[in-house]
Amino acid sequence: MVIVIGRGTCAAGKREELTEAMRWMQGESRSEPGCQRYGFYTSVEDPDEFIAVEEWESAAALRDHFAAPSVAGFGERVAGLIAGTPEIRIHGVSASNDYPDLDGLE
């Protein structure tokens, strides 16, 4: 499994437009093969900070997602709606357990 976590801050006065763009991107991404979960969330510390959490079944599925026209379209759509450069990290996950089981995760 591959997990992508992104963080970004909304530009002043652009929250509604950014939220609509993120809703659109969620719908597009969730329909792609290999997408297990995809969502945008608001930080409890700063309502203008958004966190994206994506779960993909494989690196190949994520590569296909990156090549999808919706990704380029989303980037263009949000260019003037975010402040600064978002932080995006990709994590390869070799094992997942249900809470509170930590066995085999080290």
C-alpha positions in Angstrom: 0.0 0.0 0.0 1.1 3.6 -0.7 -0.1 6.5 1.4 0.2 10.1 0.3 -0.2 12.9 2.9 -0.3 16.5 1.8 -0.7 19.7 3.7 -1.4 23.1 2.4 -2.9 26.4 3.5 -5.7 28.3 1.8 -5.0 31.7 0.3 -6.9 34.5 2.1 -10.5 34.7 1.0 -10.3 31.6 -1.2 -11.6 28.9 1.2 -14.9 28.3 -0.6 -13.3 28.0 -4.1 -10.5 25.7 -2.7 -13.1 23.5 -1.0 -15.0 23.1 -4.2 -11.9 22.2 -6.1 -11.0 19.6 -3.5 -14.5 18.1 -3.6 -14.1 17.7 -7.4 -10.6 16.1 -7.0 -11.9 13.6 -4.4 -14.6 12.5 -6.8 -12.3 12.1 -9.7 -9.6 10.3 -7.7 -12.0 7.9 -5.9 -13.2 6.6 -9.2 -9.7 5.6 -10.3 -8.5 1.9 -10.2 -6.4 1.3 -7.2 -7.7 4.1 -5.1 -8.7 2.8 -1.7 -9.3 6.1 0.0 -8.9 9.7 -0.9 -10.0 12.7 1.2 -9.3 16.2 2.2 -9.6 17.3 5.8 -9.3 20.5 7.8 -6.8 20.9 10.6 -8.3 21.4 14.0 -5.6 24.0 14.8 -6.0 26.1 11.7 -9.3 26.0 9.6 -7.3 27.3 6.6 -4.9 24.4 6.7 -6.0 21.3 4.7 -4.7 17.8 4.9 -5.0 15.3 2.1 -4.9 11.6 2.8 -4.7 9.1 0.0 -4.4 5.4 0.1 -3.4 3.5 -3.1 -3.1 -0.3 -3.5 0.3 0.1 -5.3 2.9 2.4 -6.6 1.7 1.6 -10.1 -1.8 2.8 -9.3 -0.4 6.0 -7.8 1.7 6.5 -11.0 -1.4 6.1 -13.1 -3.1 8.7 -10.9 -0.3 11.1 -11.3 -0.6 10.7 -15.1 -4.4 11.3 -15.1 -5.6 14.6 -16.6 -7.5 15.4 -13.4 -4.2 15.8 -11.5 -2.9 18.4 -13.9 -6.3 20.1 -14.0 -6.4 20.2 -10.2 -3.0 21.7 -10.0 -4.0 24.5 -12.4 -7.3 25.0 -10.6 -5.8 25.5 -7.2 -2.7 27.4 -8.2 -4.2 30.8 -7.1 -6.1 29.3 -4.2 -3.3 28.1 -1.9 -0.7 30.1 0.0 2.8 28.9 -0.5 3.9 25.5 -1.6 2.1 22.5 -0.3 4.0 19.7 1.5 3.4 16.3 0.0 4.9 13.1 1.3 4.6 9.6 -0.2 4.9 6.6 2.2 5.3 3.0 1.3 3.6 0.7 3.8 4.6 -2.9 4.1 2.2 -3.9 6.9 -1.0 -2.6 8.5 -2.6 -3.8 11.7 -5.8 -3.0 13.5 -5.5 -0.9 16.6 -3.8 -1.5 19.1 -1.8 -4.4 17.5 1.8 -3.3 16.9 3.2 -6.7 16.1 5.4 -6.9 13.0 5.5 -3.1 12.4 9.1 -2.5 13.4 
